[in-house]
Amino acid sequence: MATLLIPIAAFLCVAALVGAVAMLLKGGSDNPLEDRLSAMTGASATRKSNEPVVTQSVLSQPLDTSVGAIEKLVARVLNLSLLIQQADVPISAPNFLMICAGLGALGLIVPVALRVHVAAAPAIAILLTLLPFAWLVYKRNKRYAAFAKQLPDALELMSRALRAGHSLGAGFSLVAEEMNAPIATEFSRVFEEQNLGIPFSEALDHIAERIPNLDLKFFVTAVVLQRQTGGDLAEILDKIGHLVRERFKIWGQVQALTGEGRLSGIVLLGLPPALFAAVWYLNPDYLMPLFTDPMGKKMLAGGLFMQLVGALVIRKIVNIKV
């Protein structure tokens, strides 16, 4: 029975991977309406350095945005479409789920093919299935950090544009033209949304939802209040930009002061697995009682639990919010 399941699982795995790669490499849409809208809105903008930088247009996205049954099921636990949008990855949610399924099937096949213990197959399959999600979260966090660093310069640029007589919408367009991604992409989207008739406050709420940055929320709140009550928006933007820069200075000082604690945490958390791997390589029989003896299993579970608790405590100590 096991010999029959192996080729079936291999076939499903290869089919899933081929399907995912085919959908990723699929060309542009054959819909002429989408092509015309893309040509009208412009899919790219050229910087001063004559280097073309692609910007995502609101109208250049697919017109058919219907949600499938699998995506609806995943949306109950995780808003995958929003996560992909926040990470700015050019892939749809169904394609992403297909890649995860293909990697999970591969994780079930490889241990059997390599004659590894069958009990390790589910763990490897779960690890490979969650690997794309971890990569997506990493991309999102990296994009958030880049956006936060660009925000003070963008606010100062908009402030100078307002003092020169430009409108707020023109300030968003200027940031989209003069700065790089990811802030250029997000501000360009706000400019396009308000040009298409979406209320400006609603377009600002959209960017605050895509980029949950505290300084950006200050900016959105200040703009909304200024449009309702009036005031010198250029001065407000200068103060927010100065506040953001001061926060970055304090954050740098905190990182320097907590560097020793973070390094100690890395060493303390990495030393037990490294020693375990070294002893396993030199003398595997010495560690077998941890897996065979009941007391050894309890000691191994207790060690893993204490390792997790130590990681959380060290993270709580060195993670100082600014």
PyMOL commands that set and color helices and strands:
alter all, ss='L'
color gray80, all
select helices_A, chain A and resi 2-24+32-41+69-75+80-87+93-113+120-163+168-178+183-195+200-210+214-229+233-257+259-282+284-287+289-292+294-318
alter helices_A, ss='H'
color red, helices_A
select strands_A, chain A and resi 44-46+52-54
alter strands_A, ss='S'
color yellow, strands_A
deselect
rebuild
show_as cartoon
